[in-house]
Amino acid sequence: MSDKVVATTAKPLPLPFGYTFAAGAIAGEFLLYPLDVVKTRQQLDTSKNPAGMIQTFKNIVTQEGPSRLYRGILSPLLMEAPKRAVKFGANGWWGALFTDNGKRKTTQSIAILTGCFAGATESFVVTPFELVKIRLQDKSSTYTGPLDVVKKVVAKSGPLGLYQGMESTFWRHWWWNGGYFGSIHQIKSLLPKAETKQAEMVNNLAAGTVGGFVGTVMNTPFDVVKSRLQLHATGEWTYPALIRIAREEGFGALYKGFAPKVLRLAPGGGVLLLVVEALSAVFRKQLGPPYI
């Protein structure tokens, strides 16, 4: 009888890396790409009176054609699956490490730390893709496509040239993932305990959406710096660049592109968590004890 109680009440083990990797990969989404183009255009605008989100969108459509909203999409299409996969796979791996494979309780601090380290891991994967995307999204871009960007960057700076902006990308993902996963942990602890699968879905959607918003608030200044450094390859360090932009263009410049970014990432963060949790539940069922 006691064995049965232990079996049904023991805390499930964290999923193996391969399963969290697959869940993240399948959950990747890219349908809101035009918002990313608008965001980048706003971030690259160094004027003190930049156009708003709607006007930037209109300008792109009327001056360059609707297809320009999808210029450079191949790079994020190739990036999204491994990016999401590494995000959740690394979060699961670091979480297992910091909790001694689930033996210690996941606290708010551990959730934030786990997210930050997952973001740091993710940044190594996405930097080359981000550089290619930014170079293609720039209004004055003359590159013919992703391969042309890679060819010219490598010819000029060598293979490591594809990692220009790595440091700022590191901080962008460090703060977004810390805010995202940390908020998810906190919001879930405040929400009523889900008694049904539908209630659990609502909780995941709410927690992921809030997490996406918090992560975006935290990392947008670093995203602004990253976009500019990857376009111009100045080699400037992130935090001095933050101070310089705030001094030259005002503090608000650090949040250029925030509206399209948060519209994309806040609900996207909710859907992402929803899908990952659903897939994780399927994987746990297939694996059986001790993962359920």
N, C-alpha and C positions, 0 to 999 in steps of 0.2 A: 504493500500500500504506500509506504513511504517512498519507494522507488518511483512509483507512478506520479506522486506529487512533485518530486524533483524534476522528472522528465517534462512535466507540463508547465512548471513555473520557472525553470531555468532560463536565464536570459539568452536569446539566440546569438550565435556567433556572428561577427561581421561577415558579409559576403566576400568570397575570394575576389582578388583584384580583377580577374578576367570578366567576372559578371558585372561588377560596377563599371568596368570599362565599356562593356557592350551596352549597358543601360544608358550611359552617357552618350555613346555614339548614336544610338537609335533616336535619342531624344533631341538631337541637334536640329535646329530650325533656321530657315534662312528667308522666309517669305517677306520679311519686313526690311529687306535690303535697301530700298530707296531711302528710308529714314536714316540709314547709316551714311549714305552718300550726302544727304542734306547736313547731317551732323558734321561730317568731315569738312565740308565746304565752309560751314560756320566757324569751325575751329581754325581753319587756315586763313580766315579773314582777319587781318591785323588792324583794321580800321576801328576807330572808337565808336562808330555808329553803324554796326553791322546790321544787315537785313535779318528779319526774324525768320522763324522756321517756314511759315507759309509763303512769305515773299521769296525766300531762297528756293523753295520748291518750284514756285511759279517761274522764277528766273531761269532755272535749269531747263524746264519744259519748253518755255517760249524761245529762249535764246540758243539752246543747244539740242532740243528735241527730247521726247520722252525716253528714248533708248539710252540717253546719257545717265538716267537714273539707275541703270543696271551695268554701267561701265565698271569693269573690274570685278564682276560678281564671281568669276571662275575661281579667284583666289579664296574668298570666304567659303565657297561651295566645297572646295577641297579641304579647307581648314576646319569647318564646323564640326564634322564628325570626330576627327581626332582631338579637337579642342574640348568639346563637351565630354568626350570619353576620358581624356586625361584629367579634366576638372573633377569629375565624380570618382574616377578610379583613384586619383591621387588623394582626394579627400577621404576616401575609404581607407587607403593605405596609411596615411598619416594619422587618421583617427584611431585605427587599430594600434598603431605604434604608441600614441600618447595615452591610450587607455589600457595598454598591455593586453591587447586583443579582447577588449570588452570587459576585463576584470575590474577596471575602475570606471566609475560613473562619469559620463560626459557632462562636464560643467560648462557654463557660459564661456569661461576663459579658454577651456580646451577647444570648444567649438570654434571660437574666433581664431585661435592659434592654428588649428587644423586647416581652416579655410585659407589663412594667410600662406601657409606652406604649400597648400594645393595650388594656390594662385601662382606662387613662385615657380612651382614645377611646370604649370601650364604655360608660363611665359616663354620658356625655352622652345616650346613647340610652335607657338603662334607668331613669334617675331618676324621670320622671313615672309610669312603670308601677309602679315599686317603691312610690312614695308611695300610689298608689291601692290597691295590694295590701295594704300595711300597715294602711291605714285600714279596710279591709274585714275583715282577719283579727283585728283587736282584739276581745276578748271583749265589750266594751261598745259595739261599733259599732252605730249606728242608721242608717247609710247604706243606701239601697235597692239600690244597685248601683254599678258603676264610673262611669257617667255622672253619678250623683248626687254622687259624690265630686268629680269634675271640676267640675261646676256650682257646688258650694258653695265649693270651694277658690278657684276663679277669681273668684267673687262677692266673697269676703272679701279675697283677697290679689292678685288679678289673675293673668294667665297665668303670670307668673314664680313664683307660689305653688306651681305644680306641680313646681318645682325646689327646694323646701325639702329640705334634707338632701343637696344636690348635693355639697358638700365631703366629707362622710363617705362618700357613695357612691363618689366619686372614689378615696379611699384604700382602700375595701373592694375595689374592682376592680383597683386598682394592685397591691396586695399579693397578691391571689389569682392574678392572671394571671402576675405575676412568679414566684411560687412554682410555679405549674402548668407553664408553659412551660420555666422554668429546670430544674425537676426532670426533665421529659421528656427534655431534652437530656442531662442527666447520667446518668439511668438507661439510656437507649439506648446511651450510650458504654460502660457497664459490662456490658451484656447480651451474650451470644454473638451473633456475626453471624448473621442469619437467612438460611438457605440455601433455605428454601421459603416459599411464601405463608402456610402455616399457622403456621410459626415466626415470621414477621413479624407476623401477627395477635396471637400470644401476646405478643410483645415490646411491641406497641403497647398492648395491654390492660393489661399490667403497668406500663408507663411512665405511661400515662394515669391509672391508679388511684393510683399513688404520687403523681403530680403533683396529683391532686385532693385527696389527704389533706394534702399539704404546704401547698397553697394554702389549705385550710380552716383549718389550724392558724394560719397567718399572718394570715388576714383576719377570723376570728371576732370578736375584740374590736371591730373597726371595724364589723362587721355589727350587733353589739349596739347600738353608739352610733347607727348609721344608723336602725335600727328605732325607737328611742326619739325621735330628733330628728324623724323624719318623722311620727310620731304626734302629738307634742306641739308641734312647730314652735316650739321655744324659741330657735332661732337660735344656739345654742351651737356653738363650734368643736370639732372632733373630738378633738384631743389633750388639751385641758383637760377634756373630758367623760370621756375614758378615765381620767384621774387622779382625777376626782371619783367616778366609779362604783367604782373600786378602793378608794378611801378610805372611802366610805360603806357599801359592800356586801361588800368583800373582793375580792381579786384574782380569785377564782374566778368572780365575777359577769361578768367579761369573756368567759367561755366558756359562758355560759348558752345552751342550745340547740345545743351542740356535737355531741352524739350524733346527733340526727336530721339535722343539717346534714351531718356527715361520712358518714353512711349514704347520704345522697342524692348527695353530690358526689364522693366517692372512687370508687365503682364507676361513677357517672355520668361522671366524667372519663375513665375507661378506655374506656367504650363510645363516648363522644363522639369521642375520638381515633381509635378503631378505625374508626368510620363515616367520619369526615373523611378519613382516610388512604386508605380504600377508594375513596371518591368521587374523591379527588384522582388516584388511579391511573387511574380510568376517564377523567377529564378529560384527563390527560396522553396517554393512548392516542388519544383522539379528536383532540387538537391535533397530535400527531405531533412530529417534531423541530422546534425544539431543546428541547422540554419532556419528552422521554423519553430 
